[in-house]
Amino acid sequence: MNGKHLVKLGLEKKAIALAQTAAAAREKAGLERDEILSELRAVQANPDAYLAGGVYAELAAELAAQQAKRDAQKGAELRPAPLPYPVWGEDLIEAGARTQMDVAMRLPVSRAGALMPDAHVGYGLPIGGVLATENAVIPYGVGVDIGCSMMLSVLPLPPQGLHAEDGKALLLKHTRFGAGVAFDKRERADHEVLHEDTWREQALLRHLYDKAATQIGTSGSGNHFVEFGTFSLPQPDLGLEAGEYLAVLSHSGSRGFGAQVAGHFTALAERLHPGLAPEAKKLAWLPLDQEEGQAYWQAMNLAGRYALANHDLIHARLARALNVQPLAQVRNSHNLAWKQMVGEQELIVHRKGATPAEAGQLGLIPGSMADPGYVVRGRGNAQALGSASHGAGRVLGRKAAERTLVKKDVQAYLHERGVTLLGGGIDEAPQAYKRIEEVIGRQRDLVDVLGTFQPRIVRMDTGSEDV
């Protein structure tokens, strides 16, 4: 039987190959072409009846999977109005972020959501958006920098125990920033995440392994940073006495590896939902009961572990250089999706620029290159899906900051607060961000503040115009 007969049945490429294999077996069994075509039509009409076994089982499985995809596409119509969702710090949030969240809450897979006080416009889901979906994961609901995260190490040294020049030298020697950067081969560190079997379980992950191994222990551009500063703890907590300590705070993600995972699966999700409304295109989702969704879930979680490994190595290098062991460490991811019970149902909770804040959960909410960051403990607010802000949030986009901010004003702001800056573009200036004190003030029912971190020596990537 030739392929023309199978094309006339309306079979797609992969199904045609499986049908030809099955047809050849039936021809050997003595069936005529018309009899085989009749059987193939029956498999098309009801593939589930042939899944248990037999010559048509593989073809039936492929046809069933294709039908599931078509069903998902049919269900891609947006709700006429968004589901209701709570907003924290509404007076601090631009209209564009609200519009994006409204679109997200119109998705047929959406079940609940919340908007944090640092929210601003992003791609797909707004930064500061929290979205719970049923049996679906949205790559742009997680973000391009999968697993972007924070880490704090409290050191057994007084804040004044590190001079600015020594701190600068340590950051220059032991950190790397920017797109494509890496440590020299002789300096490159190893980490257990690179030895996971997961890397071998997808062709995409195998392809990206060398990039990940090369860039491990480094930081990207934009708002990523490593800082020495003063950690103030007013009451005993974290296994520490109250007081002031020298600390290291870092913000980093999954580097080029995570970005390519995000790009690959976003394109795949968009192809699965070609009829999705234009305003929701970047919110295309992958069903978790299908191969594509499972592949993204595996890659996303690997990128999350890889991002945390970058922090591990950054902090280990600096502690080793200072010949100390951290007294306490806190870390959290804020660009990830989690399986979480919402009411009595397990949903997929996306936090794109939002900190997990379940009851008792520790987290970090940074300010800017010159403003304080906060160590917090979650209060488990169910309406917020156990979430809080991930930072101050932008009030000026990068281009707007470059157009409107003046370098001498930014430098004066840093000088007033005693901050030494290495790198850092004017697009990351403190004036480009909301006031972190106001953002924290709008979410007192989401987190309790345990302590504050005041930056002193900050390293970032060089911007288009350095401060």
For each residue, the residues with C-beta under 8 A, 3 or more apart:
1: 5 6 20 23 24 27 33 36 37
2: 5 6
3: 6 7 16 20
4: 7 8
5: 1 2 8 9 33 37
6: 1 2 3 9 11 16 19 20 23 40
7: 3 4 10 11 16
8: 4 5
9: 5 6 19 37 40 41 44
10: 7 44
11: 6 7 15 16 19 44
12: 15 16 66
13: 16 17
14: 17 18 62
15: 11 12 18 19 59 62 63 66
16: 3 6 7 11 12 13 19 20
17: 13 14 20 21
18: 14 15 21 22 58 59 62
19: 6 9 11 15 16 22 23 40 59
20: 1 3 6 16 17 23 24
21: 17 18 24 25 58
22: 18 19 25 26 40 55 56 58 59
23: 1 6 19 20 26 27 36 40
24: 1 20 21 27 28
25: 21 22 28 29 55
26: 22 23 29 31 35 36 39 55
27: 1 23 24 30 31 36
28: 24 25
29: 25 26
30: 27
31: 26 27 35 36 39
32: 35 36
33: 1 5 36 37
34: 37 38
35: 26 31 32 38 39
36: 1 23 26 27 31 32 33 39 40
37: 1 5 9 33 34 40 41
38: 34 35 41 42
39: 26 31 35 36 42 43 56
40: 6 9 19 22 23 36 37 43 44 56 59
41: 9 37 38 44 45
42: 38 39 45 46
43: 39 40 46 47 50 56 59 60 63
44: 9 10 11 40 41 47 63
45: 41 42
46: 42 43 49 50
47: 43 44 50 51 59 60 61 63 64 67
48: 51 60 64
49: 46 60
50: 43 46 47 54 56 57 59 60
51: 47 48 57 60 61 64
52: 57
53: 57
54: 50 57
55: 22 25 26
56: 22 39 40 43 50 59 60
57: 50 51 52 53 54 60 61
58: 18 21 22 61 62
59: 15 18 19 22 40 43 47 50 56 62 63
60: 43 47 48 49 50 51 56 57 63 64
61: 47 51 57 58 64 65
62: 14 15 18 58 59 65 66
63: 15 43 44 47 59 60 66 67
64: 47 48 51 60 61 67 68
65: 61 62 68 69 290 291
66: 12 15 62 63 69 70
67: 47 63 64 70 71
68: 64 65 71 72 287 289 290
69: 65 66 72 73 272 290
70: 66 67 73 74
71: 67 68 74 75
72: 68 69 75 76 272 273 287 290
73: 69 70 76 272 273 274 275
74: 70 71 77
75: 71 72 108
76: 72 73 108 273 275 276
77: 74 108 275 277
78: 103 106 107 108 276 277 280
79: 82 83 105 106 107 108
80: 106
81: 106
82: 79 85 101 102 103 104 105 106
83: 79 105 106 110 111 112 113
84: 105
85: 82 101 105 112 113 114 115
86: 114 115 383 384
87: 90 93 98 114 115
88: 114 115 116 117 384 389 442 443 446
89: 92 93 116 117 118 119 438 439 442 443
90: 87 93
91:
92: 89 117 118 119 393 434 438 439 442
93: 87 89 90 97 98 115 117 119 120 128
94: 97 98 119 120 121
95: 98 99
96: 99 100 120 121 126
97: 93 94 100 101 115 119 120 121 122 126 127 128 129
98: 87 93 94 95 101 102 115
99: 95 96 102 103
100: 96 97 103 104 121 122 124 125 126 129
101: 82 85 97 98 104 105 113 115 119 125 126 129
102: 82 98 99 105 106
103: 78 82 99 100 106 107 279 280 283
104: 82 100 101 107 110 113 124 125 126 129 131 141 280 283
105: 79 82 83 84 85 101 102 110 113 131
106: 78 79 80 81 82 83 102 103 110 280
107: 78 79 103 104 110 133 138 280 283 285
108: 75 76 77 78 79
109: 133 134 135 136 285
110: 83 104 105 106 107 113 131 132 133
111: 83 132 133 134 342 345 347
112: 83 85 131 132 342 347 385
113: 83 85 101 104 105 110 129 130 131 132 385
114: 85 86 87 88 129 130 383 384 385 387
115: 85 86 87 88 93 97 98 101 119 126 128 129 130
116: 88 89 119 128 129 130 353 354 384 387 388 389 390 393 443
117: 88 89 92 93 128 389 393 434 438 439 442 443
118: 89 92 127 128 353 389 390 391 392 393 434 439
119: 89 92 93 94 97 101 115 116 126 127 128 129 353 393
120: 93 94 96 97 126 127 128 393 394 395
121: 94 96 97 100 126 127 397
122: 97 100 125 126 127 129 143 352 353
123: 140 143 144 282
124: 100 104 138 140 141 282 283 352
125: 100 101 104 122 129 131 138 140 141 143 283 350 352
126: 96 97 100 101 104 115 119 120 121 122 129 352
127: 97 118 119 120 121 122 143 352 353 390 393 394
128: 93 97 115 116 117 118 119 120 352 353 354 389 390 393
129: 97 100 101 104 113 114 115 116 119 122 125 126 141 350 352 353 354
130: 113 114 115 116 349 350 351 352 354 384 385 387
131: 104 105 110 112 113 125 138 141 349 350 352
132: 110 111 112 113 340 342 347 348 349 350 385
133: 107 109 110 111 136 137 138 141 285 347 348 350
134: 109 111 345 347 348
135: 109 287 288 289 348
136: 109 133 285 286 287 288 293 348
137: 133 141 142 285 286 288 293 296 297 300 337 348 350
138: 107 124 125 131 133 141 142 269 283 284 285 286 337 350
139: 142 262 265 266 269 284 286 296 300
140: 123 124 125 143 144 262 266 282 283 284 352
141: 104 124 125 129 131 133 137 138 283 285 337 350 352
142: 137 138 139 146 262 300 335 336 337 350 352
143: 122 123 125 127 140 146 148 262 335 352 353
144: 123 140 258 259 262 263
145: 148 220 253 254 258 259 262 307 335
146: 142 143 253 254 258 259 261 262 300 303 304 307 335 336
147: 253 254 258 300 303 304 305 306 307 308 333 335 336
148: 143 145 251 252 253 254 307 333 334 335
149: 251 252 253 304 307 308 311 331 332 333 334 335
150: 249 250 251 311 330 331 332 334 363 364 366 390
151: 249 250 308 311 312 314 315 329 330 331 364
152: 231 247 248 249 329 330 331 364 373 375 453
153: 247 248 315 318 319 326 328 329
154: 231 238 240 245 247 326 327 328 329
155: 245 246 247 248 319 322 324 326 327
156: 245 324 325 326 327
157: 161 162 245 246 322 324
158: 161 244 245 246
159: 162 229 230 231 244 245 246 456
160:
161: 157 158 246
162: 157 159 166 167 228 246 322 457
163: 166 167
164: 167 168 420 456 457
165: 168 169
166: 162 163 169 170
167: 162 163 164 170 171 228 420 456 457
168: 164 165 171 172 420 422 457
169: 165 166 172 173
170: 166 167 173 174 228 318 321 322
171: 167 168 174 175 226 228 318 422 457 459
172: 168 169 175 422 459
173: 169 170 321
174: 170 171 314 317 318 321
175: 171 172 218 219 226 314 317 318 459
176: 181 182 183 217 218 219
177: 181 218 219 220 221 224 423 459 460 461 462
178: 181 220 221 461 462
179: 220 221 256
180: 215 256
181: 176 177 178 215 218
182: 176 188 214 215 218
183: 176 187 188 189 217 218
184: 187 188
185: 188
186:
187: 183 184
188: 182 183 184 185 214 216 217
189: 183 216 217 313 316 317
190: 194
191: 194 216 217 309 312 313
192: 195 196 309
193: 196 216 302 305 306 309
194: 190 191 199 209 212 213 216 309
195: 192
196: 192 193 199 302 305
197: 200 201
198: 201 205 298 302
199: 194 196 205 206 209 212 302
200: 197 205 206
201: 197 198 205 298
202: 205 206 295 298 299
203: 206 207
204: 207 208 260 261 264 295 299
205: 198 199 200 201 202 208 209 299 302
206: 199 200 202 203 209
207: 203 204
208: 204 205 211 212 257 260 261
209: 194 199 205 206 212 213
210: 213 214
211: 208 214 215 255 256 257 260
212: 194 199 208 209 215 216 255 256 257 306
213: 194 209 210 216
214: 182 188 210 211
215: 180 181 182 211 212 218 255 256 257
216: 188 189 191 193 194 212 213 255 306 309 310 313
217: 176 183 188 189 191 309 310 313 314 317
218: 175 176 177 181 182 183 215 252 255 310
219: 175 176 177 224 225 226 250 251 252 310 314 461
220: 145 177 178 179 224 252 253 255 461
221: 177 178 179 224 461
222: 428 461
223: 251 391 428 460
224: 177 219 220 221 251 252 253 460 461
225: 219 249 250 251 369 424 458 459 460
226: 171 175 219 248 249 250 251 252 314 318 458 459
227: 248 249 250 369 453 455 456 457 458 459
228: 162 167 170 171 246 247 248 455 456 457
229: 159 246 247 249 453 454 455 456 457
230: 159 244 245 246 247 453 454 456
231: 152 154 159 244 245 246 247 375 451 452 453
232: 243 244 451 452 453 454
233: 236 237 238 240 241 242 243 244 245 450 451
234: 242 451
235: 242 450
236: 233 240 241 242
237: 233 240 450 451
238: 154 233 328 330 362 375 450 451
239: 327 328
240: 154 233 236 237 243 245 327 328
241: 233 236
242: 233 234 235 236
243: 232 233 240
244: 158 159 230 231 232 233
245: 154 155 156 157 158 159 230 231 233 240 327
246: 155 157 158 159 161 162 228 229 230 231
247: 152 153 154 155 228 229 230 231 453
248: 152 153 155 226 227 228 314 315 318 319
249: 150 151 152 225 226 227 229 364 366 373 453 455
250: 150 151 219 225 226 227 311 314 315
251: 148 149 150 219 223 224 225 226 366
252: 148 149 218 219 220 224 226 307 310 311 314
253: 145 146 147 148 149 220 224 258 307 310 335
254: 145 146 147 148 257 258 259 261 303 304 306 307 310
255: 211 212 215 216 218 220 258 259 306 307 310
256: 179 180 211 212 215 259 260
257: 208 211 212 215 254 260 261 303 306
258: 144 145 146 147 253 254 255 261 262 303 306 307
259: 144 145 146 254 255 256 262 263
260: 204 208 211 256 257 263 264
261: 146 204 208 254 257 258 264 265 296 299 300 303
262: 139 140 142 143 144 145 146 258 259 265 266
263: 144 259 260 266 267
264: 204 260 261 267 268
265: 139 261 262 268 269 286 292 295 296 299
266: 139 140 262 263 269 270 282 284
267: 263 264 270 271
268: 264 265 271 272 286 292 296
269: 138 139 265 266 272 273 284 285 286 292
270: 266 267 273 274 276 281 284
271: 267 268 274
272: 69 72 73 268 269 284 286 292
273: 72 73 76 269 270 276 284 285
274: 73 270 271
275: 73 76 77
276: 76 78 270 273 280 281 283 284
277: 77 78 280 281
278: 281
279: 103
280: 78 103 104 106 107 276 277 283 284
281: 270 276 277 278 284
282: 123 124 140 266
283: 103 104 107 124 125 138 140 141 276 280
284: 138 139 140 266 269 270 272 273 276 280 281
285: 107 109 133 136 137 138 141 269 273
286: 136 137 138 139 265 268 269 272 290 292 293 296
287: 68 72 135 136 290 292 293
288: 135 136 137 293 294 297 348
289: 68 135 293
290: 65 68 69 72 286 287 293 294
291: 65 294 295
292: 265 268 269 272 286 287 295 296
293: 136 137 286 287 288 289 290 296 297
294: 288 290 291 297 298
295: 202 204 265 291 292 298 299
296: 137 139 261 265 268 286 292 293 299 300
297: 137 288 293 294 300 301 337
298: 198 201 202 294 295 301 302
299: 202 204 205 261 265 295 296 302 303
300: 137 139 142 146 147 261 296 297 303 304 336 337
301: 297 298 304 305 336
302: 193 196 198 199 205 298 299 305 306
303: 146 147 254 257 258 261 299 300 306 307
304: 146 147 149 254 300 301 307 308 333 336
305: 147 193 196 301 302 308 309
306: 147 193 212 216 254 255 257 258 302 303 309 310
307: 145 146 147 148 149 252 253 254 255 258 303 304 310 311 333
308: 147 149 151 304 305 311 312 331 333
309: 191 192 193 194 216 217 305 306 312 313
310: 216 217 218 219 252 253 254 255 306 307 313 314
311: 149 150 151 250 252 307 308 314 315 331
312: 151 191 308 309 315 316
313: 189 191 216 217 309 310 316 317
314: 151 174 175 217 219 226 248 250 252 310 311 317 318
315: 151 153 248 250 311 312 318 319 326 329
316: 189 312 313 319 320
317: 174 175 189 217 313 314 320 321
318: 153 170 171 174 175 226 248 314 315 321 322
319: 153 155 248 315 316 322 324 325 326
320: 316 317 323
321: 170 173 174 317 318
322: 155 157 162 170 318 319
323: 320
324: 155 156 157 319
325: 156 319
326: 153 154 155 156 315 319 329
327: 154 155 156 239 240 245
328: 153 154 238 239 240
329: 151 152 153 154 315 326
330: 150 151 152 238 362 363 364 375
331: 149 150 151 152 308 311 364
332: 149 150 355 356 361 362 363 364
333: 147 148 149 304 307 308 336 356
334: 148 149 150 351 353 354 355 356 390
335: 142 143 145 146 147 148 149 253 351 352 353
336: 142 146 147 300 301 304 333 350 351
337: 137 138 141 142 297 300 348 349 350 351
338: 348 349 351 356
339: 346 347 348 349
340: 132 346 347 348 349 385 386
341: 344 345 346 347
342: 111 112 132 345 346 347 349 385
343:
344: 341
345: 111 134 341 342
346: 339 340 341 342
347: 111 112 132 133 134 339 340 341 342
348: 132 133 134 135 136 137 288 337 338 339 340
349: 130 131 132 337 338 339 340 342 385 386 387
350: 125 129 130 131 132 133 137 138 141 142 336 337
351: 130 334 335 336 337 338 354 355 356 387 390
352: 122 124 125 126 127 128 129 130 131 140 141 142 143 335
353: 116 118 119 122 127 128 129 143 334 335 390 391 393
354: 116 128 129 130 334 351 387 388 389 390
355: 332 334 351 363 364 365 376 387 388 389 390 447
356: 332 333 334 338 351 361 363 378 386 387
357: 361 363 376 378 379 380 381 384 386 387 388 446 447
358: 361 378 380 386
359: 378 379 380 386
360: 377 378 380
361: 332 356 357 358 377 378 380 386
362: 238 330 332 375 376 377 378 450
363: 150 330 332 355 356 357 375 376 377 378 388 447
364: 150 151 152 249 330 331 332 355 373 374 375 376
365: 355 373 374 376 388 389 390 391 436 439 440 447
366: 150 249 251 373 374 391 392 436 453
367: 370 371 372 373 374 391 392 430 433 436
368: 371 392 428 429 430 432 433 436
369: 225 227 414 419 421 424 428 429 430 455 458 460
370: 367 413 414 417 419 430 455 458
371: 367 368 392 417 430 433 435 436 455
372: 367 436 452 453 454 455
373: 152 249 364 365 366 367 436 452 453 455
374: 364 365 366 367 436 440 447 449 450 451 452 453
375: 152 231 238 330 362 363 364 449 450 451 452 453
376: 355 357 362 363 364 365 388 447 448 449 450
377: 360 361 362 363 447 448 450
378: 356 357 358 359 360 361 362 363 386 388 446 447
379: 357 359 445 446 447 448
380: 357 358 359 360 361 386
381: 357 384 386 387 445 446
382: 385 386
383: 86 114
384: 86 88 114 116 130 357 381 387 388 446
385: 112 113 114 130 132 340 342 349 382
386: 340 349 356 357 358 359 361 378 380 381 382
387: 114 116 130 349 351 354 355 356 357 381 384 446
388: 116 354 355 357 363 365 376 378 384 443 446 447
389: 88 116 117 118 128 354 355 365 392 393 439 440 443
390: 116 118 127 128 150 334 351 353 354 355 365
391: 118 223 353 365 366 367 433 436 439
392: 118 366 367 368 371 389 433 434 435 436 439
393: 92 116 117 118 119 120 127 128 353 389 433 434 439
394: 120 127 397 432 433 434
395: 120 432 433 434
396: 400 401 404 405 431 432
397: 121 394 400 401
398: 401 402 427 432
399: 402 403 427
400: 396 397 403 404 432
401: 396 397 398 404 405 426 427 428 429 431 432
402: 398 399 405 425 426 427 464 465
403: 399 400
404: 396 400 401
405: 396 401 402 409 410 426 429 431 432
406: 409 410
407: 410 411 426 465 467
408: 411 412
409: 405 406 412 413 431
410: 405 406 407 413 414 426 429 430 431 467
411: 407 408 414 415 467
412: 408 409 415 416
413: 370 409 410 416 417 429 430 431
414: 369 370 410 411 417 419 420 421 430 467
415: 411 412 418 419
416: 412 413
417: 370 371 413 414 454 455
418: 415 456
419: 369 370 414 415 455 456 457 458
420: 164 167 168 414 456 457 458
421: 369 414 424 458 460 467
422: 168 171 172 457 458 459 460
423: 177 459 460 461 462 463 466
424: 225 369 421 428 458 460 461 462 463 466 467
425: 402 428 460 461 462 463 464 465 466 467
426: 401 402 405 407 410 429 432 463 464 465 466 467
427: 398 399 401 402 432 463 464 465
428: 222 223 368 369 401 424 425 432 460 463 467
429: 368 369 401 405 410 413 426 432 467
430: 367 368 369 370 371 410 413 414 433
431: 396 401 405 409 410 413
432: 368 394 395 396 398 400 401 405 426 427 428 429
433: 367 368 371 391 392 393 394 395 430 436
434: 92 117 118 392 393 394 395 438 439
435: 371 392 438 439
436: 365 366 367 368 371 372 373 374 391 392 433 439 440
437: 440 441
438: 89 92 117 434 435 441 442
439: 89 92 117 118 365 389 391 392 393 434 435 436 442 443
440: 365 374 389 436 437 443 444 449
441: 437 438 444
442: 88 89 92 117 438 439
443: 88 89 116 117 388 389 439 440 446 447
444: 440 441 447
445: 379 381
446: 88 357 378 379 381 384 387 388 443
447: 355 357 363 365 374 376 377 378 379 388 443 444
448: 376 377 379
449: 374 375 376 440 452
450: 233 235 237 238 362 374 375 376 377
451: 231 232 233 234 237 238 374 375
452: 231 232 372 373 374 375 449
453: 152 227 229 230 231 232 247 249 366 372 373 374 375
454: 229 230 232 372 417
455: 227 228 229 249 369 370 371 372 373 417 419 458
456: 159 164 167 227 228 229 230 418 419 420
457: 162 164 167 168 171 227 228 229 419 420 422
458: 225 226 227 369 370 419 420 421 422 424 455
459: 171 172 175 177 225 226 227 422 423
460: 177 223 224 225 369 421 422 423 424 425 428 463
461: 177 178 219 220 221 222 224 423 424 425
462: 177 178 423 424 425 466
463: 423 424 425 426 427 428 460 466 467
464: 402 425 426 427
465: 402 407 425 426 427
466: 423 424 425 426 462 463
467: 407 410 411 414 421 424 425 426 428 429 463
